[in-house]
Structure formats: structure tokens, C-alpha cells
């Protein structure tokens, strides 16, 4: 399964290259549709590209292919479809579109093979006896994410399968929504191989490495080890820059202290510890525990400010809250 998952990641990377080639061909024809809609490989984007390759050049007719959920209006889409329609760029656009669809079909084939492999693993838990916890992230978004690669089995649910494998819902950890199966293929679910969380994150190369000689630190930096599982945790941390979750707040707070690279490493370290704890002791992710830590941090900050004020000869006076009118 590890081999198939890694191969699937390579196919995804190859497909993304052909999406970039489609963007380049559109830009060279002075078409700006890929700047108006967020995803050229979505329903609207592919429908417009297919119509262009079929010979349609009227921007008004192309704009009618707009999906109602697209934020850009019809007139904006029409203006973005005024180009020079050079034949050499139309040729490269068609080639890139076809290759993208070929890779998407191969990704689906990998998904089907992974689905068959998953049935060979004994589940840790039966969702019928212990139902899957509510998906808090889906409730925030209001709907389930769409599948773009056309998986032929819509009943296959990645979150349910990960829940059966791990025994806990690791997809509720911010940043790990789509990385449960890659983590299972790289790490597995037997955490006894790492007696402590510290040994687990050390194996992932998510902790600093100190070169000490005679009690003096000669060199301190991130460990230069290539670990695929550690890379997954770093990607999960990097995706939280605009997240409103406690882990997203932690990443931004660490960024002011350690810089972007150090903040990503520190957040990946914390995500890995949460993952290790959940899988090892079989406990669900509880976001409310962060409130107690935030309160403790506020108390430490207040005590530090009071000490600094006292040292400078000042006294902090709290402001009374204003009464509601």
C-alpha cells in the first residue's frame, strides 16, 4: 500500500504540471479565465476549455457555461475570454488537457487499488457499534468537499476508512484532513515502536539537532533527514497559515518568534505529538483543551508584565470592564 500511495502522489504531481501547461497556453493566447475562476480543472473551467478546443470563440457563448456557484459574473468571464486564438497554443492546450485527464484516470485506478488493499486490514473499530464523531470542519464549511477525479464509488468515504484503521478520527486534527491514508502507509498504526512521543517526533526529524562539544553548542538547526512522514506533518502545518483553529493561532504566534521555517517545524512537531497520542491511547481530538492552555499562557504573560513593571517602579492597574448601556 505504501508503494501505491507514493505512486499516486507522483501521478498527482505530474497532473499538476499539465494544469500549469494549460495556464501557460491560455496566457499566451491572452485569455485570463484561469485568473477569474479559482480552478481551471473544475466544472466551469474544463467546460470552457473543451468548448474552446471544439471551436467555440464567442466569449458570450463561452460565458454561458458558467456554473451558478462561480463568484465571477457572466460579463467578467466574457471579458476574460477575449484572445488571439493562435493555433500553436490551441494545440498545446489540447495536449495538456488530454494528458491531465489521462493522469486523473490513472489516479482513480490507484484509488480503486488502495480501496481493495484497505479491505485486507483488520479494522480497529466498527462504526456501527461506535459511530464516527461529528465532523466539525464539515459543519463549518456547510457541505462536504467535492471529489474532482471522478471516483466511481461515491460510497467510499476516506474519513470512515481512516476511522476504522486508526480507531480514532485523526482527520479532525487541523491539517490532516486529506493525509490520513498517506500517514497510515508511511507510519502504520502500531505506535509501540516508539515508546514516547519524543522518540516519534525525533524519528520524523521534527525536532532541532544540537551539535555539542565540551558542553558548548557548536551548531543548532533542523535535522537534515528526509522522512516522508515528517514531510506530511510539515505540509499539514504549512496549510494552517490562515486557519482559525488553535493550531493555526499557534503557528502564527510561533512565526513572530521563530520565523516561518521554525514556526512550521514547531507546529508540525505539535501535530505529530497529537497524532501519536490519539492513536496510541485511543482518544479523540478535543479542541476545548486548548482553552485551558490559552488561559495559562495569559496568566504567565500577566505575571511577566507585573514583574517588569515592578522592576521599573510602576504598578499595573487593571481596567474595570464597562457596563452595558
C-alpha positions in Angstrom: 0.0 0.0 0.0 2.9 2.3 0.7 4.2 1.8 -2.8 0.8 2.5 -4.4 0.2 5.7 -2.3 3.7 7.0 -3.2 3.0 6.3 -6.9 -0.3 8.1 -6.6 1.4 11.2 -5.2 3.7 11.1 -8.2 0.7 11.0 -10.6 -0.8 13.9 -8.8 2.4 15.9 -9.2 2.5 15.0 -12.9 -1.1 16.1 -13.4 -0.5 19.4 -11.7 2.3 20.1 -14.2 -0.2 19.7 -17.1 -2.5 22.1 -15.3 0.3 24.6 -15.4 0.8 24.0 -19.1 -2.9 24.7 -19.6 -2.5 28.0 -17.7 0.5 28.9 -19.9 -1.3 28.2 -23.2 -4.2 30.3 -22.1 -1.9 33.2 -21.0 -0.1 33.1 -24.4 -3.4 33.5 -26.1 -4.2 36.5 -23.8 -7.1 34.6 -22.2 -7.4 35.3 -18.5 -10.1 32.9 -17.5 -7.8 31.0 -15.1 -7.4 34.2 -13.2 -11.1 34.8 -12.9 -12.1 31.4 -11.6 -10.2 29.7 -8.9 -9.7 26.3 -10.5 -9.4 25.7 -14.2 -9.9 22.0 -13.7 -13.3 22.5 -12.1 -16.7 22.1 -13.8 -16.7 25.6 -15.3 -13.0 25.6 -16.3 -13.0 22.3 -18.1 -16.3 23.0 -19.8 -14.9 26.3 -21.2 -11.6 24.7 -22.3 -13.5 21.8 -24.0 -15.7 24.3 -25.8 -12.6 26.3 -26.9 -11.0 23.2 -28.3 -14.2 22.3 -30.0 -14.0 25.6 -32.0 -16.1 28.0 -30.0 -14.6 31.5 -30.0 -17.6 33.6 -28.9 -17.0 34.9 -25.4 -20.7 35.3 -24.7 -21.4 31.7 -25.6 -18.4 30.5 -23.5 -19.6 32.5 -20.5 -22.9 30.7 -20.6 -21.1 27.6 -19.4 -20.5 29.3 -16.1 -21.6 27.3 -13.1 -24.0 29.1 -10.8 -21.7 28.7 -7.9 -18.9 30.7 -9.5 -18.4 34.1 -7.8 -17.4 35.9 -11.0 -20.4 37.1 -13.1 -21.1 36.3 -16.7 -19.7 39.7 -18.0 -16.4 39.3 -16.2 -16.0 35.8 -17.6 -16.8 37.1 -21.1 -14.2 39.8 -20.9 -11.6 37.2 -19.7 -12.2 35.2 -22.9 -11.0 37.7 -25.4 -7.8 36.3 -27.0 -5.9 35.8 -30.2 -6.7 32.1 -30.6 -3.3 31.2 -32.1 -3.3 27.6 -33.4 0.0 26.5 -31.9 -1.2 27.4 -28.4 -4.6 25.8 -29.0 -2.6 22.6 -29.9 -0.6 22.7 -26.7 -3.8 23.4 -24.7 -5.5 20.3 -26.2 -2.4 18.2 -25.4 -2.3 19.4 -21.8 -6.0 18.9 -21.3 -5.8 15.3 -22.7 -2.8 14.4 -20.6 -4.4 15.8 -17.5 -7.4 13.6 -18.0 -5.2 10.6 -18.5 -3.4 11.2 -15.3 -6.8 11.7 -13.5 -8.0 8.3 -14.7 -4.8 6.7 -13.5 -5.3 8.4 -10.1 -8.7 6.8 -10.0 -7.2 3.4 -10.8 -4.8 3.9 -7.9 -7.7 4.8 -5.6 -9.5 1.6 -6.6 -6.4 -0.5 -5.8 -6.0 1.3 -2.5 -9.6 0.6 -1.7 -9.1 -3.1 -2.3 -6.0 -3.1 -0.1 -7.8 -1.4 2.7 -10.2 -4.3 3.0 -7.3 -6.6 3.9 -6.5 -4.7 7.1 -8.4 -5.7 10.2 -10.4 -2.6 11.5 -9.7 -1.4 15.0 -13.3 -0.3 15.4 -16.7 -0.9 14.0 -18.6 2.3 13.1 -21.9 0.5 13.6 -21.1 -0.1 17.2 -19.2 3.1 17.9 -20.4 5.8 15.4 -18.0 8.2 13.8 -17.8 11.5 15.8 -19.4 14.6 14.1 -17.3 16.3 11.5 -16.8 19.8 13.0 -14.9 21.0 9.9 -17.7 19.9 7.6 -20.2 21.7 9.7 -18.2 24.9 9.4 -18.0 24.7 5.7 -21.6 23.8 5.4 -21.0 21.0 2.9 -18.7 18.1 2.0 -15.8 18.7 -0.3 -16.4 17.6 -3.8 -14.3 14.9 -5.4 -12.6 16.1 -8.6 -11.1 12.9 -10.0 -14.4 11.2 -10.6 -14.1 8.3 -8.2 -16.6 5.6 -9.4 -17.5 4.6 -5.9 -19.2 7.6 -4.2 -20.0 5.5 -1.2 -16.3 5.2 -0.4 -15.6 7.6 2.4 -11.9 8.4 3.3 -12.8 9.6 6.7 -14.7 6.5 7.6 -12.0 4.2 6.4 -9.3 6.1 8.3 -11.5 5.9 11.4 -11.7 2.1 11.0 -8.0 1.8 10.6 -6.8 4.0 13.4 -9.7 3.6 15.8 -9.9 7.4 16.2 -10.8 10.2 13.8 -7.4 11.6 13.0 -8.9 13.7 10.2 -10.2 16.1 12.9 -6.6 17.2 13.6 -6.2 20.5 11.6 -4.1 20.0 8.6 -4.5 16.2 8.4 -7.9 16.1 6.7 -6.6 14.6 3.4 -3.4 13.0 4.8 -4.8 10.1 6.9 -4.1 7.3 4.4 -0.6 8.6 3.4 0.3 8.7 7.1 -1.1 5.1 7.5 1.0 3.9 4.6 4.2 5.6 6.0 3.8 5.2 9.8 1.1 2.5 10.3 -0.9 2.3 13.4 1.4 0.5 15.8 2.8 3.2 18.0 4.6 0.8 20.3 7.6 1.0 18.1 8.2 4.5 19.6 7.8 4.3 23.4 7.4 8.1 23.8 6.1 10.9 21.7 9.6 12.5 21.8 11.1 9.4 20.1 8.3 9.5 17.5 9.0 13.2 16.5 12.7 12.5 16.6 12.3 9.7 14.1 10.2 12.1 12.0 13.1 14.7 12.1 10.7 17.3 13.6 13.0 18.4 16.4 16.2 20.5 16.4 19.6 18.9 16.3 22.3 20.3 18.6 26.0 19.7 18.0 27.5 19.9 21.4 31.2 19.6 22.3 32.6 20.0 25.8 29.2 21.4 26.9 29.3 24.1 24.3 26.7 24.3 21.5 28.6 24.4 18.2 25.7 24.1 15.8 21.9 24.2 16.2 19.4 23.7 13.3 16.8 21.4 12.0 17.9 17.8 11.4 18.7 17.2 7.7 16.9 13.9 7.3 14.5 13.1 4.5 11.5 11.5 6.1 8.2 11.2 4.1 6.0 11.1 7.1 7.7 14.1 8.6 7.2 15.9 5.3 3.5 15.2 5.6 3.3 16.7 9.0 5.2 19.8 7.8 2.8 20.2 4.9 -0.1 19.9 7.3 1.4 22.7 9.5 2.1 24.9 6.5 -1.5 24.7 5.4 -2.6 26.3 8.7 -1.3 29.9 8.0 -4.9 31.2 7.6 -6.7 28.7 9.8 -8.7 30.0 12.7 -8.1 26.8 14.7 -5.9 26.9 17.9 -3.2 25.2 15.9 -3.4 28.0 13.3 -3.1 30.5 16.1 -0.1 28.6 17.4 1.6 28.7 14.0 1.2 32.4 13.7 2.3 33.0 17.2 5.5 31.0 16.6 6.1 32.8 13.4 6.7 36.0 15.3 9.2 34.2 17.5 11.0 31.7 15.3 10.3 32.9 11.7 8.4 31.0 9.0 10.6 27.9 8.9 10.9 27.5 12.6 7.2 28.1 13.1 6.3 25.4 10.6 8.7 22.9 12.3 7.3 23.7 15.7 3.7 23.3 14.6 4.5 20.1 12.7 6.1 18.8 15.9 2.9 19.6 17.9 0.6 18.0 15.2 2.8 14.8 15.3 2.5 14.7 19.1 -1.3 15.0 18.9 -1.4 12.3 16.2 0.8 9.9 18.3 -1.2 10.5 21.4 -4.6 9.9 19.7 -3.5 6.7 18.0 -1.6 5.2 21.0 -4.1 5.8 23.8 -7.2 5.9 21.5 -8.6 9.3 22.5 -10.4 11.7 20.2 -9.2 15.2 19.3 -10.6 17.7 21.8 -10.2 21.3 20.7 -11.6 22.6 24.0 -8.3 21.6 25.8 -6.6 24.5 24.1 -8.8 27.0 26.1 -7.1 25.9 29.4 -3.6 26.3 27.8 -4.5 29.7 26.5 -5.7 30.8 29.9 -2.4 29.6 31.5 -0.5 31.4 28.8 -2.4 34.6 29.6 -1.7 34.3 33.3 2.1 33.8 32.6 2.0 36.9 30.4 0.2 38.9 33.0 2.7 37.8 35.7 5.7 38.7 33.5 4.3 42.2 32.8 3.8 42.8 36.5 7.4 41.7 37.3 8.7 44.1 34.6 6.5 47.0 35.8 7.7 46.4 39.4 11.3 46.3 38.3 10.8 49.7 36.6 9.0 51.2 39.6 5.5 51.0 38.1 2.3 49.3 39.2 -0.2 47.8 36.8 -3.8 48.7 37.5 -6.5 46.6 35.8 -9.2 48.4 33.9 -12.7 47.8 35.1 -15.0 46.4 32.4 -17.6 48.9 31.2 -21.2 48.2 32.0 -23.5 47.6 29.1 -25.7 50.5 28.3 
